Amino acid sequence: MTLRTYDDATRLARLAARWPGVPGVLPPLVALSDPDRVLDVAAFAAGLPDECALIYRHFGRAERFVQASALAAIARDKNIVLLIAADPELADACDADGVHWPARELRTALDWRRRNAEAVMTVSAHSRAELAAAAQAGADAALLSPVFGTRSAGSGPPLGRLRAASLLRQADLPVYALGGITADSARRLEASGFSGLAAIDGLKR
């Protein structure tokens, strides 16, 4: 798949910048890769707006070392915050800014955080309890999903705008909306309390 035009990606970034949620260390737009849905991850990263964040998810693919190195170079050129999903060794190897952890690995994330207090750490969340656990673990932000319907395998039923907004009211850290996020769907989340937007397909054709 190819990226949307730069203007479309920038439109989503500009929408994300308007969100009034809890401020944090991450920019308002977070892109995620997926080896099954983003076939050319370097082209994906190169087409992103400057000064966003990118979470590289490789799921153990053999090419992860080469791809991470290429992404690190692109991130430096575009001032992108680069996070590696659930792979602190690869994050160290490519000098990434930090690590993104799935909710099921929160205990491992907490141990990593204790040894890497200055690095960026984000965590996925799907419930109020997981948002609270992410805050207690010292995460810089949580990605709450799925807010809307998504093609991600095993994502579960969408939370919807009202349910997602209710989960944010007691959150003690910046929370980003993930799942079915596009420039069109994101408008439904204005004033809901999110700190920003996270997307995969919303940044691709």
Backbone as CSV, one residue per row, in Angstrom:
resi,resn,N_x,N_y,N_z,CA_x,CA_y,CA_z,C_x,C_y,C_z
1,MET,0.832,-1.187,0.000,0.000,0.000,0.000,0.874,1.246,0.000
2,THR,0.374,2.315,-0.556,1.123,3.559,-0.582,0.502,4.555,0.378
3,LEU,1.301,5.533,0.734,0.795,6.552,1.633,-0.234,7.433,0.953
4,ARG,-1.083,7.993,1.757,-1.936,9.048,1.250,-1.052,10.227,0.850
5,THR,-1.647,11.206,0.210,-0.866,12.375,-0.134,-0.398,13.058,1.131
6,TYR,0.677,13.827,0.994,1.205,14.543,2.149,0.128,15.421,2.772
7,ASP,-0.719,16.022,1.939,-1.755,16.910,2.461,-2.721,16.161,3.371
8,ASP,-3.077,14.931,3.025,-3.990,14.163,3.851,-3.354,13.826,5.204
9,ALA,-2.099,13.419,5.193,-1.412,13.116,6.443,-1.274,14.367,7.297
10,THR,-0.980,15.473,6.658,-0.848,16.731,7.394,-2.181,17.151,7.989
11,ARG,-3.266,16.874,7.277,-4.595,17.218,7.799,-4.869,16.475,9.098
12,LEU,-4.492,15.203,9.156,-4.675,14.436,10.379,-3.777,14.971,11.483
13,ALA,-2.561,15.360,11.137,-1.647,15.930,12.134,-2.199,17.239,12.684
14,ARG,-2.764,18.053,11.831,-3.318,19.329,12.291,-4.539,19.122,13.178
15,LEU,-5.355,18.141,12.837,-6.485,17.813,13.704,-5.996,17.353,15.070
16,ALA,-4.981,16.500,15.075,-4.449,15.981,16.335,-3.917,17.103,17.209
17,ALA,-3.334,18.110,16.604,-2.749,19.217,17.365,-3.798,20.051,18.084
18,ARG,-5.061,19.905,17.713,-6.128,20.690,18.341,-6.700,20.021,19.581
19,TRP,-6.269,18.795,19.888,-6.873,18.062,20.994,-6.452,18.675,22.326
20,PRO,-7.396,18.860,23.260,-7.118,19.578,24.507,-6.765,18.682,25.693
21,GLY,-6.374,17.441,25.438,-6.122,16.516,26.540,-4.855,16.828,27.312
22,VAL,-4.516,15.936,28.228,-3.346,16.114,29.077,-2.091,16.208,28.206
23,PRO,-1.282,17.253,28.354,-0.066,17.358,27.548,0.997,16.374,28.023
24,GLY,1.919,16.037,27.131,2.978,15.098,27.493,4.192,15.285,26.614
25,VAL,5.056,14.289,26.587,6.308,14.403,25.844,6.145,14.060,24.365
26,LEU,5.073,13.369,23.994,4.885,12.965,22.608,4.205,14.060,21.790
27,PRO,4.488,14.108,20.488,3.721,15.000,19.616,2.288,14.495,19.505
28,PRO,1.382,15.303,18.976,-0.035,14.920,18.962,-0.405,13.829,17.964
29,LEU,0.452,13.518,17.003,0.150,12.466,16.040,1.152,11.325,16.202
30,VAL,0.627,10.111,16.361,1.453,8.908,16.466,1.063,7.961,15.335
31,ALA,2.032,7.576,14.526,1.814,6.582,13.467,2.314,5.231,13.955
32,LEU,1.642,4.172,13.545,2.072,2.815,13.862,2.275,2.039,12.569
33,SER,3.309,1.225,12.549,3.499,0.335,11.411,2.898,-1.026,11.717
34,ASP,2.688,-1.801,10.680,2.176,-3.160,10.799,2.743,-3.940,9.622
35,PRO,3.486,-5.031,9.865,4.140,-5.715,8.749,3.181,-6.285,7.718
36,ASP,1.931,-6.520,8.082,0.954,-7.043,7.132,0.220,-5.937,6.391
37,ARG,0.215,-4.745,6.944,-0.556,-3.651,6.349,0.311,-2.500,5.865
38,VAL,1.563,-2.459,6.297,2.517,-1.454,5.836,3.694,-2.227,5.243
39,LEU,3.643,-2.502,3.953,4.624,-3.378,3.330,5.973,-2.701,3.143
40,ASP,5.979,-1.405,2.924,7.230,-0.649,2.773,7.288,0.368,3.904
41,VAL,7.842,-0.062,5.035,7.799,0.776,6.227,8.666,2.015,6.084
42,ALA,9.754,1.934,5.310,10.594,3.109,5.105,9.844,4.178,4.313
43,ALA,9.117,3.766,3.270,8.315,4.721,2.500,7.205,5.308,3.365
44,PHE,6.625,4.467,4.208,5.595,4.930,5.145,6.153,6.031,6.039
45,ALA,7.320,5.799,6.625,7.927,6.781,7.522,8.315,8.051,6.773
46,ALA,8.857,7.886,5.567,9.292,9.045,4.795,8.126,9.944,4.414
47,GLY,6.932,9.367,4.295,5.758,10.151,3.922,5.022,10.774,5.084
48,LEU,5.462,10.506,6.309,4.793,11.086,7.477,5.139,12.560,7.629
49,PRO,4.264,13.332,8.255,4.620,14.724,8.557,5.816,14.784,9.501
50,ASP,6.597,15.824,9.386,7.698,16.029,10.321,7.164,16.170,11.746
51,GLU,8.001,15.812,12.699,7.743,16.048,14.122,6.511,15.312,14.649
52,CYS,6.246,14.134,14.074,5.238,13.263,14.667,5.965,12.158,15.427
53,ALA,5.300,11.090,15.790,5.935,9.930,16.411,5.608,8.701,15.582
54,LEU,6.491,7.709,15.638,6.296,6.466,14.898,6.609,5.292,15.812
55,ILE,5.669,4.364,15.912,5.885,3.114,16.638,6.117,2.014,15.608
56,TYR,7.325,1.459,15.623,7.678,0.390,14.690,7.342,-0.951,15.321
57,ARG,6.420,-1.685,14.689,6.009,-3.010,15.155,6.454,-4.033,14.111
58,HIS,7.292,-4.984,14.531,7.840,-5.928,13.558,7.378,-7.367,13.778
59,PHE,6.874,-7.687,14.985,6.364,-9.024,15.287,7.365,-10.125,14.935
60,GLY,8.635,-9.846,15.184,9.661,-10.858,15.007,10.153,-11.079,13.598
61,ARG,9.793,-10.210,12.661,10.235,-10.402,11.282,11.763,-10.324,11.176
62,ALA,12.329,-11.141,10.315,13.782,-11.223,10.178,14.392,-9.900,9.724
63,GLU,13.643,-9.123,8.957,14.168,-7.873,8.412,14.119,-6.713,9.408
64,ARG,13.772,-6.992,10.655,13.564,-5.904,11.616,14.817,-5.063,11.861
65,PHE,15.987,-5.665,11.830,17.206,-4.909,12.104,17.500,-3.906,10.991
66,VAL,17.362,-4.354,9.752,17.577,-3.458,8.621,16.522,-2.365,8.601
67,GLN,15.270,-2.736,8.826,14.196,-1.745,8.805,14.344,-0.726,9.920
68,ALA,14.680,-1.184,11.110,14.824,-0.259,12.238,15.948,0.732,11.992
69,SER,17.040,0.274,11.393,18.138,1.175,11.081,17.712,2.240,10.079
70,ALA,16.959,1.825,9.061,16.467,2.786,8.070,15.502,3.776,8.702
71,LEU,14.637,3.284,9.578,13.678,4.165,10.239,14.381,5.172,11.140
72,ALA,15.430,4.741,11.809,16.163,5.656,12.689,16.754,6.815,11.893
73,ALA,17.271,6.530,10.697,17.829,7.590,9.861,16.739,8.552,9.400
74,ILE,15.598,8.012,9.002,14.478,8.865,8.584,13.983,9.704,9.760
75,ALA,13.900,9.079,10.923,13.426,9.801,12.116,14.332,10.971,12.453
76,ARG,15.631,10.775,12.319,16.555,11.888,12.591,16.333,13.026,11.606
77,ASP,16.155,12.694,10.334,15.968,13.722,9.307,14.669,14.489,9.486
78,LYS,13.617,13.799,9.945,12.301,14.406,10.023,11.902,14.786,11.459
79,ASN,12.831,14.646,12.388,12.554,14.965,13.796,11.343,14.185,14.309
80,ILE,11.330,12.895,13.992,10.262,11.992,14.421,10.694,11.262,15.683
81,VAL,9.793,11.140,16.647,10.046,10.348,17.845,9.842,8.886,17.478
82,LEU,10.914,8.101,17.522,10.849,6.701,17.102,10.800,5.786,18.318
83,LEU,9.753,4.962,18.369,9.597,3.960,19.415,9.564,2.575,18.776
84,ILE,10.154,1.601,19.444,10.146,0.230,18.973,9.185,-0.562,19.852
85,ALA,8.298,-1.316,19.242,7.278,-2.037,20.003,7.861,-3.307,20.618
86,ALA,7.793,-3.392,21.954,8.085,-4.609,22.722,9.449,-5.218,22.414
87,ASP,10.424,-4.379,22.107,11.753,-4.887,21.761,12.813,-3.890,22.224
88,PRO,13.122,-3.857,23.521,14.098,-2.884,24.021,15.493,-3.084,23.462
89,GLU,15.866,-4.319,23.139,17.188,-4.558,22.571,17.315,-3.904,21.195
90,LEU,16.279,-4.037,20.379,16.300,-3.395,19.067,16.261,-1.880,19.216
91,ALA,15.511,-1.390,20.196,15.471,0.052,20.440,16.861,0.582,20.773
92,ASP,17.593,-0.160,21.593,18.962,0.237,21.913,19.850,0.177,20.679
93,ALA,19.687,-0.876,19.883,20.557,-1.083,18.726,20.421,0.028,17.695
94,CYS,19.210,0.554,17.516,19.003,1.605,16.514,18.917,2.988,17.128
95,ASP,19.194,3.068,18.427,19.179,4.341,19.150,17.817,5.030,19.039
96,ALA,16.758,4.235,19.219,15.401,4.793,19.216,15.164,5.617,20.475
97,ASP,14.075,6.376,20.464,13.761,7.237,21.606,13.134,6.477,22.764
98,GLY,12.613,5.278,22.495,11.988,4.527,23.570,11.284,3.292,23.061
99,VAL,10.387,2.764,23.889,9.716,1.494,23.611,8.217,1.644,23.848
100,HIS,7.438,1.005,22.985,5.987,0.894,23.170,5.684,-0.531,23.602
101,TRP,4.846,-0.675,24.638,4.553,-1.986,25.211,3.075,-2.323,25.084
102,PRO,2.757,-3.566,24.700,1.355,-4.007,24.779,0.941,-4.155,26.231
103,ALA,-0.333,-4.039,26.496,-0.831,-4.091,27.875,-0.475,-5.404,28.551
104,ARG,-0.437,-6.492,27.802,-0.155,-7.803,28.396,1.285,-7.911,28.901
105,GLU,2.165,-7.006,28.494,3.560,-7.041,28.918,3.883,-5.906,29.889
106,LEU,2.890,-5.465,30.623,3.081,-4.299,31.485,4.079,-4.572,32.605
107,ARG,4.124,-5.787,33.102,5.094,-6.091,34.163,6.520,-5.971,33.628
108,THR,6.744,-6.470,32.429,8.051,-6.316,31.799,8.352,-4.851,31.533
109,ALA,7.316,-4.109,31.114,7.477,-2.680,30.863,7.891,-1.935,32.132
110,LEU,7.309,-2.308,33.257,7.642,-1.660,34.519,9.102,-1.901,34.877
111,ASP,9.595,-3.116,34.697,10.999,-3.411,34.964,11.910,-2.603,34.045
112,TRP,11.518,-2.514,32.774,12.312,-1.740,31.815,12.320,-0.268,32.195
113,ARG,11.176,0.242,32.617,11.080,1.653,32.978,12.015,2.003,34.145
114,ARG,12.127,1.117,35.089,13.003,1.375,36.236,14.453,1.535,35.823
115,ARG,14.834,0.886,34.731,16.216,0.973,34.258,16.406,2.034,33.180
116,ASN,15.301,2.592,32.698,15.365,3.552,31.581,14.446,4.734,31.855
117,ALA,14.726,5.428,32.911,13.835,6.502,33.354,13.766,7.657,32.363
118,GLU,14.819,7.848,31.567,14.845,8.992,30.661,14.259,8.686,29.286
119,ALA,14.047,7.412,28.975,13.518,7.041,27.665,12.007,7.254,27.621
120,VAL,11.462,7.297,26.414,10.018,7.430,26.223,9.383,6.046,26.312
121,MET,8.298,5.948,27.044,7.568,4.688,27.147,6.084,4.915,26.931
122,THR,5.514,4.186,25.997,4.072,4.203,25.790,3.534,2.785,25.969
123,VAL,2.242,2.699,26.263,1.606,1.424,26.562,0.240,1.385,25.886
124,SER,-0.140,0.238,25.373,-1.488,0.090,24.842,-2.467,-0.131,25.989
125,ALA,-3.704,0.268,25.793,-4.736,0.107,26.818,-6.085,-0.077,26.134
126,HIS,-6.962,-0.835,26.812,-8.281,-1.128,26.248,-9.389,-0.949,27.280
127,SER,-9.032,-0.507,28.482,-10.006,-0.390,29.564,-9.509,0.640,30.575
128,ARG,-10.402,1.004,31.501,-10.017,1.933,32.566,-8.910,1.340,33.439
129,ALA,-9.001,0.040,33.727,-7.978,-0.600,34.558,-6.614,-0.557,33.881
130,GLU,-6.580,-0.787,32.580,-5.303,-0.764,31.872,-4.746,0.650,31.764
131,LEU,-5.604,1.648,31.654,-5.134,3.030,31.682,-4.500,3.352,33.036
132,ALA,-5.134,2.914,34.104,-4.598,3.158,35.443,-3.268,2.434,35.624
133,ALA,-3.179,1.205,35.132,-1.942,0.438,35.260,-0.811,1.085,34.467
134,ALA,-1.131,1.624,33.307,-0.118,2.298,32.501,0.440,3.513,33.235
135,ALA,-0.439,4.275,33.860,0.011,5.440,34.626,0.890,5.019,35.800
136,GLN,0.487,3.978,36.501,1.254,3.503,37.646,2.620,2.973,37.240
137,ALA,2.729,2.449,36.025,4.000,1.930,35.528,4.931,3.039,35.052
138,GLY,4.446,4.269,35.024,5.278,5.381,34.600,5.291,5.634,33.113
139,ALA,4.271,5.166,32.408,4.203,5.406,30.968,4.032,6.893,30.686
140,ASP,4.638,7.330,29.603,4.478,8.725,29.179,3.143,8.956,28.501
141,ALA,2.561,7.910,27.945,1.255,8.007,27.281,0.704,6.612,27.081
142,ALA,-0.610,6.542,26.914,-1.283,5.288,26.583,-2.021,5.457,25.265
143,LEU,-2.080,4.378,24.495,-2.864,4.351,23.269,-4.107,3.523,23.545
144,LEU,-5.252,4.181,23.587,-6.515,3.513,23.895,-7.166,3.035,22.608
145,SER,-7.511,1.737,22.588,-8.101,1.182,21.373,-9.015,0.002,21.697
146,PRO,-9.865,-0.378,20.695,-10.124,0.358,19.461,-11.243,1.371,19.683
147,VAL,-10.997,2.597,19.339,-12.032,3.610,19.506,-13.128,3.417,18.466
148,PHE,-12.740,3.218,17.218,-13.686,2.912,16.152,-13.333,1.546,15.555
149,GLY,-14.140,1.078,14.612,-13.869,-0.197,13.973,-12.536,-0.185,13.246
150,THR,-11.835,-1.317,13.298,-10.501,-1.395,12.720,-10.277,-2.757,12.102
151,ARG,-9.275,-2.838,11.200,-8.921,-4.104,10.571,-7.887,-4.883,11.375
152,SER,-7.431,-4.352,12.507,-6.431,-5.047,13.313,-7.007,-6.346,13.868
153,ALA,-6.243,-7.421,13.707,-6.704,-8.724,14.179,-6.819,-8.737,15.696
154,GLY,-7.917,-9.286,16.197,-8.086,-9.435,17.633,-8.299,-8.145,18.388
155,SER,-8.719,-7.099,17.704,-8.861,-5.810,18.381,-10.112,-5.723,19.245
156,GLY,-11.096,-6.583,19.008,-12.313,-6.542,19.797,-13.276,-5.490,19.287
157,PRO,-14.466,-5.405,19.894,-15.467,-4.422,19.455,-15.016,-3.003,19.757
158,PRO,-15.391,-2.055,18.918,-14.982,-0.671,19.153,-15.627,-0.087,20.408
159,LEU,-14.891,0.775,21.080,-15.398,1.430,22.278,-16.470,2.460,21.932
160,GLY,-16.279,3.159,20.819,-17.183,4.243,20.470,-16.784,5.526,21.171
161,ARG,-17.293,6.633,20.660,-16.888,7.953,21.171,-17.262,8.148,22.627
162,LEU,-18.485,7.805,23.012,-18.938,8.090,24.372,-18.219,7.227,25.395
163,ARG,-18.080,5.932,25.106,-17.386,5.046,26.027,-15.921,5.439,26.166
164,ALA,-15.283,5.752,25.051,-13.881,6.160,25.103,-13.716,7.430,25.934
165,ALA,-14.603,8.404,25.728,-14.518,9.652,26.490,-14.703,9.408,27.984
166,SER,-15.569,8.474,28.341,-15.794,8.191,29.756,-14.557,7.565,30.403
167,LEU,-13.795,6.781,29.644,-12.593,6.166,30.181,-11.498,7.187,30.462
168,LEU,-11.544,8.301,29.748,-10.498,9.306,29.905,-10.654,10.156,31.161
169,ARG,-11.850,10.199,31.709,-12.118,11.157,32.775,-11.280,10.923,34.019
170,GLN,-10.882,9.677,34.263,-10.067,9.386,35.433,-8.645,8.980,35.054
171,ALA,-8.269,9.182,33.807,-6.918,8.817,33.371,-5.907,9.830,33.895
172,ASP,-4.767,9.321,34.348,-3.739,10.174,34.928,-2.518,10.322,34.029
173,LEU,-2.712,10.174,32.745,-1.616,10.344,31.795,-2.203,10.714,30.440
174,PRO,-1.394,11.220,29.526,-1.913,11.519,28.189,-2.401,10.245,27.500
175,VAL,-3.544,10.343,26.821,-4.131,9.185,26.145,-4.389,9.542,24.679
176,TYR,-3.979,8.646,23.793,-4.138,8.821,22.350,-5.201,7.858,21.831
177,ALA,-6.025,8.339,20.933,-7.077,7.506,20.333,-6.493,6.674,19.211
178,LEU,-6.765,5.362,19.233,-6.289,4.444,18.204,-7.436,3.529,17.784
179,GLY,-7.468,3.195,16.512,-8.491,2.285,16.013,-9.485,2.997,15.123
180,GLY,-9.337,2.818,13.817,-10.249,3.458,12.886,-10.094,4.963,12.801
181,ILE,-8.917,5.467,13.143,-8.703,6.917,13.157,-8.302,7.402,11.769
182,THR,-9.112,8.276,11.220,-8.831,8.976,9.972,-9.150,10.449,10.196
183,ALA,-8.823,11.266,9.210,-9.154,12.685,9.331,-10.658,12.890,9.465
184,ASP,-11.457,12.003,8.890,-12.913,12.132,8.988,-13.438,11.643,10.338
185,SER,-13.021,10.452,10.758,-13.535,9.921,12.025,-13.020,10.707,13.226
186,ALA,-11.828,11.274,13.100,-11.237,11.987,14.237,-12.075,13.182,14.663
187,ARG,-12.772,13.793,13.736,-13.588,14.953,14.090,-14.660,14.609,15.118
188,ARG,-15.068,13.356,15.163,-16.088,12.931,16.137,-15.545,12.912,17.559
189,LEU,-14.228,13.030,17.705,-13.615,12.937,19.029,-13.218,14.292,19.615
190,GLU,-13.517,15.364,18.906,-13.150,16.681,19.426,-13.793,16.910,20.789
191,ALA,-13.000,17.516,21.684,-13.438,17.837,23.046,-13.717,16.592,23.882
192,SER,-13.186,15.448,23.475,-13.428,14.215,24.229,-12.375,13.968,25.301
193,GLY,-11.277,14.706,25.271,-10.249,14.559,26.286,-8.987,13.857,25.845
194,PHE,-8.922,13.407,24.596,-7.707,12.777,24.103,-6.594,13.805,23.951
195,SER,-5.367,13.348,24.150,-4.200,14.213,23.958,-3.706,14.203,22.532
196,GLY,-4.150,13.238,21.743,-3.715,13.147,20.356,-4.328,11.943,19.682
197,LEU,-3.840,11.658,18.470,-4.399,10.613,17.623,-3.300,9.647,17.204
198,ALA,-3.647,8.376,17.082,-2.727,7.350,16.609,-3.394,6.611,15.451
199,ALA,-2.641,6.330,14.415,-3.262,5.765,13.217,-2.313,4.856,12.449
200,ILE,-2.915,3.928,11.713,-2.189,3.093,10.748,-2.817,3.343,9.372
201,ASP,-4.011,2.779,9.163,-4.678,2.920,7.872,-5.058,4.364,7.578
202,GLY,-5.262,5.170,8.614,-5.595,6.569,8.388,-4.480,7.357,7.743
203,LEU,-3.275,6.747,7.675,-2.132,7.400,7.033,-1.704,6.683,5.768
204,LYS,-2.558,5.775,5.265,-2.266,5.036,4.047,-3.442,5.131,3.101
205,ARG,-3.146,4.883,1.794,-4.245,4.697,0.848,-4.831,3.326,1.046
